[in-house]
Amino acid sequence: MRESRREQESFRRRSRVLMEWRGLPDVPNPARNQHATAALVPKLLAKLGLANRLRDEDIASSWRTIAGDFAAGFSHPQKLRHRTLIVSVSQPAVLWTLDRSKGILLSRLQEKFGKDVIRELRFQAG
């Protein structure tokens, strides 16, 4: 909650009088430095470079429901680079199958994570 201007000025005057009386520096207003945690966490994750990693973990955990149990058993999302999701596939036959159903998988991924997050899907052996 924001204090009114009159209350803020009153607080400043009281602080100044107490500071002069005590001979100590002014105690800062703790309410002035309070922020909601929900507002700070995304900024902190971005500053530490963990926001992308968190999104990559979300994609990896959703891969089984998007690709299906069989395909997910032989493949896993490797990395998301420049809005292209690179999926590593261990079996050539599964790679061929996933490549043929690329459009469906891409639309499912875009539906869940947004078109601005994933624009392309690539499969690689390994």
N, C-alpha and C positions, 0 to 999 in steps of 0.2 A: 504494500500500500504506500502511496506517496503522501508525504506530509505536505500540508499547505505551506505557502510562502511565509505566512505569519509565524507558524510553528517552527519553521527552519530558522528564521531570524531570531526568535526567542531562544532557541537552543544554542545558537552561536553566541548570543550575549551572555547566557548563563555559563557557557564553557569558558568564555573570555574572563569573566569575573572569577570563576573557580581557579583558573590557571594563574591569575594574578595573586589570588589569595594564598594558594598552595605554593606558588613559586615553581611549579612543575609545568612541563609542556602539556598542551591540550590533548585530551583523550579523544581519539577519532570516534565519530558516530558509527556504531557497528551496523546499523540499518542501511547506511549508505553503501556498504561493501557487500551486501547480501545479494546473491544471485541464485536462481533456481538451478538445481543440478541438471535438469533436463536440457537447459539451454547451454550449459558448459560442456557436457560430455561430447556432443558432435564437434565442437570447436577443438577440444583437446585431442580427439581421435584424428581429426584432419591435421592438426599441428604435428602430431607424432607419426603421421603417415599410416595410421591403422584403419582408416575408414575404408580404403580399398580392400584391405585384407579381410575385414569383417564381411564385406559384400561377397568376396570370393568364397568365404566359408559358407555363406548363405546359399550360394549357387551350388557348391559341392554337396551340401546336405539335401538340397532339393533335386539333385540329378536323378536319384533312384525313382522318384515319383514322375519325373518328366520323361525319362527315357524308358522306364520299365525295368523290372527286376533282372531279366535276362541280359539286356544290353548294359545295364549298370554293373553287372557282375564282371564284365570284360572291359569296361571303360570308366574313366573318371575325368572330370574337368581339371585341366592342368593350370591354366592361367587366363586372365582376362586382360588383353592388351589392345589398346586403341579401339575399344568397343567390339573386339573380336574374341569370342570364347574359343579357346583351343582345348580340344578334348583328346586325351591320350587313349588309344584303343589297343588292346593286347592281341587280338585275333584278327587276321585279315578278313575273314568272312563277316565278322561283326562290323568291321570298319566299312565294308561294302554295304551292308544292311543299313547302318547309320547314315551313310552318305546318301543313300536313296531316300531316306525319310528325313533328310535335313530340313526341308521346308516345314514339316509338322513340328519337329523339335524346336526350331527357331521361333515359330509362332507361339509355342507353349512357354518358352523362356521369356519372350517379349511380353507375353500376357502376365507373367508372374513378376518380372523385374523391370519392365518398361522398355520401350523401343529405343530410348536414349541411352540405356545401359548396355544392351547387347544388340548390335546391328548385323553381325555376321557370325557364322559358326564354322569352324574348321576341325577336321579330324586328322590325327597323325598316328602312325604306327609307333608303338613303344609302350 
